[in-house]
């Protein structure tokens, strides 16, 4: 009962974070007018209406989806590998997406002008990022079929990340400064560049990944006591591993494709939620990491906007600056994380 109240409290905090997030920005919009705009009764200022419906609401929705997806992915990876330092990008998905974007942005300088023209399309970044993630995903899945040891799979994922990172470094070395700067800006992450159409595609990927995750929850609870115990309960380890990896790939890969590589959230949110609701039951952890991840992502985005200023900071910088000390404090407070 107490856990349910904690989850409900996270939901209330999320609603408050959404209201604060859409109410702050470089353009001050009074709270009364904000309510009228959301209710569709504001007619005196079409500019404010456009800002709320076409910029702030899509950005807030993106933050919710990104935070929830990364929180779920981190929970899945930490349980699968039984490692508190495992995150959504531990299998190299982010590195694969970065490789795809690097080929598009950095490779355009010497692979032809037709490729450079694609840089003006937002969908081009999404497509190339997705292709890079899929490339690593297929490599990981093909390896997962042959490798029985989960920890070996983790090491292989880290090696794939190292390999793709090396290729990106080579492309960066031979690229002009303008292309390199554009790639660096992408790597900072961004929540405010998506239209409602792009947000809809991101939501579809999130929904499918969430459904797959729900089917894995019972098996994940069994895995908490070890693979041998899970096998004794009839859990198909290879099938469950495949579903967990695919769900994580869909969630984390779509986030990277649309918002760039977002640090800290996937690693820290599961730890924070375990501290709050005091359970390892995945049926309770799932709503917790959904609401908690979305809340933390919205808070970071609100801080990144520098309320009252026309400037905004890179979202990755905020998630790391405020996230790393929180994780260190939580780990020192608990001293030991039990899986």
C-alpha positions as CSV (number, residue, x, y, z in Angstrom):
1,X,0.0,0.0,0.0
2,X,2.8,2.4,0.9
3,X,4.5,1.6,-2.4
4,X,1.4,2.5,-4.3
5,X,1.3,5.9,-2.6
6,X,5.0,6.5,-3.6
7,X,4.1,5.7,-7.2
8,X,1.1,8.1,-7.0
9,X,3.3,10.8,-5.5
10,X,5.7,10.4,-8.4
11,X,2.8,10.8,-10.8
12,X,1.7,14.1,-9.0
13,X,5.3,15.4,-9.2
14,X,5.3,14.6,-12.9
15,X,2.2,16.6,-13.5
16,X,3.7,19.5,-11.6
17,X,6.9,19.3,-13.6
18,X,4.9,19.3,-16.9
19,X,3.1,22.5,-15.8
20,X,6.3,24.2,-14.8
21,X,8.1,23.1,-17.9
22,X,5.5,24.5,-20.4
23,X,5.1,27.7,-18.3
24,X,8.8,28.7,-18.5
25,X,10.8,29.9,-21.4
26,X,12.3,32.9,-23.1
27,X,8.8,34.3,-23.7
28,X,6.9,35.0,-20.5
29,X,3.3,33.8,-20.7
30,X,1.0,34.5,-17.7
31,X,-0.5,31.5,-16.0
32,X,-4.1,32.6,-16.7
33,X,-3.3,32.9,-20.4
34,X,-1.5,29.5,-20.3
35,X,-4.7,27.9,-19.0
36,X,-6.8,29.6,-21.6
37,X,-4.5,28.4,-24.4
38,X,-4.6,24.8,-23.2
39,X,-8.4,25.0,-23.0
40,X,-8.6,26.5,-26.5
41,X,-10.3,29.7,-25.4
42,X,-7.4,32.1,-25.9
43,X,-7.9,34.3,-29.1
44,X,-6.1,37.5,-28.3
45,X,-2.5,36.3,-28.9
46,X,-1.9,33.7,-31.6
47,X,1.9,33.9,-31.0
48,X,1.6,32.6,-27.5
49,X,-0.8,29.9,-28.8
50,X,1.8,28.8,-31.4
51,X,4.6,28.8,-28.8
52,X,2.7,26.5,-26.4
53,X,1.2,24.1,-29.0
54,X,4.0,23.9,-31.5
55,X,7.1,24.2,-29.3
56,X,6.6,23.8,-25.6
57,X,4.1,21.0,-25.5
58,X,6.0,18.8,-28.1
59,X,9.2,19.4,-26.1
60,X,7.5,18.5,-22.8
61,X,6.0,15.4,-24.4
62,X,9.5,14.5,-25.9
63,X,11.0,14.9,-22.4
64,X,8.4,12.5,-20.9
65,X,9.0,9.9,-23.6
66,X,12.8,10.2,-23.4
67,X,12.9,10.0,-19.6
68,X,10.5,7.1,-19.4
69,X,12.2,5.1,-22.2
70,X,15.7,5.5,-20.8
71,X,14.4,4.7,-17.3
72,X,12.9,1.4,-18.5
73,X,16.0,0.6,-20.5
74,X,18.3,1.1,-17.6
75,X,16.1,-1.1,-15.4
76,X,16.1,-3.9,-18.0
77,X,19.8,-3.8,-18.5
78,X,20.7,-3.7,-14.8
79,X,18.5,-6.7,-14.1
80,X,19.7,-8.7,-17.2
81,X,23.4,-8.2,-16.4
82,X,22.9,-8.1,-12.6
83,X,25.2,-5.0,-12.7
84,X,24.3,-1.7,-11.1
85,X,26.5,0.2,-13.6
86,X,24.7,-1.2,-16.6
87,X,22.7,1.4,-18.6
88,X,20.6,1.6,-21.7
89,X,23.6,2.2,-23.9
90,X,25.8,-0.6,-22.5
91,X,25.3,-2.8,-25.6
92,X,26.7,-0.1,-27.9
93,X,23.4,1.2,-29.3
94,X,24.3,4.8,-28.7
95,X,27.7,4.3,-30.3
96,X,25.9,2.7,-33.3
97,X,23.6,5.6,-33.6
98,X,26.5,8.0,-33.3
99,X,28.3,6.1,-36.1
100,X,25.3,6.5,-38.4
101,X,25.1,10.2,-37.7
102,X,28.8,10.6,-38.1
103,X,28.7,9.0,-41.5
104,X,26.0,11.4,-42.5
105,X,27.5,14.6,-41.1
106,X,31.2,13.9,-41.1
107,X,31.3,11.7,-44.2
108,X,29.4,14.3,-46.3
109,X,32.7,16.2,-46.6
110,X,34.3,13.6,-48.8
111,X,31.6,11.2,-50.0
112,X,29.8,13.6,-52.3
113,X,27.7,16.7,-52.4
114,X,24.4,14.7,-52.6
115,X,25.0,13.3,-49.1
116,X,25.7,16.8,-47.8
117,X,22.4,18.0,-49.0
118,X,20.7,15.5,-46.7
119,X,21.9,17.4,-43.7
120,X,19.1,19.9,-44.1
121,X,16.6,17.1,-43.4
122,X,15.8,16.3,-39.7
123,X,14.5,12.9,-40.9
124,X,17.9,12.1,-42.4
125,X,19.6,12.3,-39.0
126,X,16.8,10.0,-37.6
127,X,17.2,7.5,-40.4
128,X,21.0,7.3,-40.3
129,X,20.9,7.1,-36.5
130,X,18.4,4.3,-36.6
131,X,20.4,2.4,-39.2
132,X,23.5,2.7,-37.0
133,X,21.6,1.4,-34.0
134,X,20.0,-1.5,-36.0
135,X,23.5,-2.5,-37.3
136,X,24.8,-2.9,-33.7
137,X,21.5,-4.5,-32.7
138,X,21.7,-7.2,-35.3
139,X,25.3,-7.9,-34.4
140,X,24.3,-8.1,-30.7
141,X,21.3,-10.4,-31.3
142,X,23.3,-12.7,-33.6
143,X,25.9,-12.9,-30.8
144,X,23.3,-13.5,-28.1
145,X,22.2,-16.6,-29.9
146,X,25.7,-18.1,-29.8
147,X,26.8,-16.9,-26.4
148,X,25.3,-18.5,-23.3
149,X,27.1,-16.4,-20.7
150,X,25.3,-13.0,-20.1
151,X,28.5,-11.3,-18.8
152,X,30.3,-12.3,-22.1
153,X,27.5,-10.6,-24.0
154,X,28.1,-7.5,-21.9
155,X,31.8,-7.5,-22.8
156,X,31.0,-8.0,-26.5
157,X,28.6,-5.0,-26.4
158,X,31.3,-2.9,-24.9
159,X,33.7,-4.0,-27.7
160,X,31.1,-3.1,-30.3
161,X,30.9,0.4,-28.7
162,X,34.6,0.7,-28.8
163,X,34.8,-0.3,-32.4
164,X,32.1,2.2,-33.6
165,X,33.7,4.9,-31.4
166,X,37.0,4.3,-33.2
167,X,35.4,4.7,-36.6
168,X,33.8,7.9,-35.5
169,X,37.2,9.2,-34.3
170,X,38.7,8.5,-37.7
171,X,35.9,10.3,-39.5
172,X,36.2,13.3,-37.0
173,X,40.0,13.5,-37.7
174,X,39.5,14.0,-41.5
175,X,36.4,16.2,-41.3
176,X,36.3,20.0,-41.6
177,X,35.6,22.1,-38.6
178,X,32.0,23.1,-39.7
179,X,30.9,19.4,-40.0
180,X,32.7,18.5,-36.8
181,X,30.9,21.3,-35.0
182,X,27.5,20.1,-36.3
183,X,28.2,16.6,-35.1
184,X,29.2,17.9,-31.7
185,X,26.0,19.9,-31.4
186,X,24.0,16.7,-32.2
187,X,25.9,14.8,-29.5
188,X,24.8,17.4,-26.9
189,X,21.3,16.1,-27.2
190,X,18.1,18.1,-27.8
191,X,14.5,17.8,-26.9
192,X,13.1,20.9,-28.6
193,X,13.5,20.1,-32.3
194,X,10.7,17.6,-32.8
195,X,7.4,18.3,-34.5
196,X,4.2,16.5,-33.5
197,X,4.7,14.1,-36.4
198,X,8.1,13.1,-35.1
199,X,6.8,12.9,-31.5
200,X,4.1,10.5,-32.8
201,X,6.7,8.2,-34.3
202,X,8.8,8.3,-31.1
203,X,5.7,7.5,-29.1
204,X,4.9,4.5,-31.3
205,X,8.4,3.1,-30.8
206,X,8.1,3.7,-27.0
207,X,4.7,2.0,-26.9
208,X,6.0,-1.1,-28.7
209,X,9.1,-1.3,-26.5
210,X,6.9,-0.9,-23.4
211,X,4.6,-3.8,-24.5
212,X,7.6,-6.1,-25.0
213,X,8.9,-5.0,-21.6
214,X,5.6,-5.9,-19.9
215,X,5.8,-9.4,-21.2
216,X,9.2,-9.8,-19.6
217,X,8.4,-8.6,-16.1
218,X,7.6,-12.0,-14.6
219,X,10.8,-13.5,-16.0
220,X,12.8,-10.5,-14.8
221,X,11.6,-11.1,-11.2
222,X,12.7,-14.7,-11.5
223,X,16.1,-13.6,-12.8
224,X,16.7,-11.6,-9.6
225,X,17.6,-14.9,-7.9
226,X,19.9,-16.1,-10.7
227,X,19.6,-17.8,-14.0
228,X,19.6,-21.4,-12.5
229,X,16.6,-20.5,-10.3
230,X,14.8,-18.9,-13.3
231,X,15.4,-22.0,-15.4
232,X,13.9,-24.2,-12.6
233,X,10.7,-22.1,-12.9
234,X,10.6,-22.7,-16.6
235,X,12.0,-19.5,-17.9
236,X,13.5,-19.7,-21.4
237,X,16.7,-17.7,-20.7
238,X,17.7,-17.2,-24.4
239,X,14.2,-16.1,-25.4
240,X,13.9,-13.7,-22.4
241,X,17.3,-12.3,-23.1
242,X,16.3,-11.7,-26.8
243,X,13.1,-9.9,-25.8
244,X,14.9,-7.7,-23.2
245,X,17.6,-6.7,-25.6
246,X,15.1,-6.0,-28.4
247,X,12.9,-3.9,-26.0
248,X,15.9,-1.9,-24.8
249,X,17.2,-1.4,-28.3
250,X,13.8,-0.1,-29.5
251,X,13.5,2.2,-26.5
252,X,17.0,3.5,-26.3
253,X,17.6,3.5,-30.0
254,X,14.5,5.6,-30.8
255,X,15.5,8.1,-28.1
256,X,19.0,8.4,-29.6
257,X,17.6,8.7,-33.1
258,X,15.2,11.6,-32.2
259,X,16.9,13.4,-29.3
260,X,20.5,12.4,-29.5
261,X,22.5,10.5,-26.8
262,X,21.1,11.5,-23.4
263,X,23.4,10.7,-20.5
264,X,22.8,9.7,-16.9
265,X,19.0,9.2,-17.0
266,X,19.0,5.5,-17.8
267,X,21.7,4.7,-15.3
268,X,20.5,6.7,-12.4
269,X,16.7,6.5,-12.5
270,X,16.4,2.8,-11.6
271,X,18.6,3.4,-8.5
272,X,16.6,6.4,-7.4
273,X,13.3,4.6,-7.8
274,X,14.6,1.6,-5.8
275,X,15.6,4.0,-3.0
276,X,12.1,5.5,-3.0
277,X,9.7,2.6,-3.3
278,X,12.1,0.0,-1.6
279,X,11.3,-2.9,-3.8
280,X,12.9,-5.0,-6.6
281,X,9.5,-6.2,-7.9
282,X,9.5,-5.2,-11.6
283,X,5.7,-4.9,-11.6
284,X,6.1,-2.0,-9.2
285,X,9.4,-0.7,-10.5
286,X,8.1,-0.2,-14.1
287,X,5.5,2.5,-13.3
288,X,8.1,4.0,-10.9
289,X,10.8,4.3,-13.5
290,X,8.3,5.6,-16.1
291,X,7.1,8.5,-13.8
292,X,10.4,9.0,-12.2
293,X,12.4,9.1,-15.5
294,X,9.9,11.5,-17.0
295,X,9.9,13.8,-13.9
296,X,13.7,14.0,-13.8
297,X,14.0,14.6,-17.5
298,X,11.5,17.4,-17.3
299,X,13.4,19.0,-14.4
300,X,16.7,18.8,-16.3
301,X,15.0,20.4,-19.4
302,X,13.5,23.1,-17.2
303,X,16.9,23.9,-15.8
304,X,18.6,23.8,-19.2
305,X,16.2,26.5,-20.5
306,X,17.8,29.0,-18.0
307,X,14.4,30.5,-17.0
308,X,14.2,34.2,-17.7
309,X,17.0,34.0,-20.3
310,X,16.9,33.6,-24.1
311,X,19.7,31.0,-24.0
312,X,19.6,27.3,-23.2
313,X,22.2,24.9,-22.1
314,X,22.9,21.4,-23.7
315,X,20.6,18.9,-22.0
316,X,23.4,16.4,-21.7
317,X,25.4,18.8,-19.6
318,X,22.5,19.3,-17.2
319,X,21.7,15.6,-16.8
320,X,25.4,14.8,-16.1
321,X,26.1,17.8,-13.8
322,X,23.1,17.2,-11.6
323,X,22.8,13.5,-12.1
324,X,26.3,12.2,-11.2
325,X,26.4,13.7,-7.7
326,X,22.9,12.3,-7.0
327,X,24.0,8.8,-8.0
328,X,27.2,9.0,-5.9
329,X,25.2,10.2,-2.9
330,X,22.6,7.5,-3.2
331,X,25.3,4.8,-3.6
332,X,27.2,6.1,-0.6
333,X,24.0,6.3,1.5
334,X,23.0,2.7,0.8
335,X,26.5,1.4,0.5
336,X,25.3,-1.7,-1.3
337,X,22.7,-2.3,-4.0
338,X,21.0,-5.7,-3.9
339,X,19.6,-7.3,-7.0
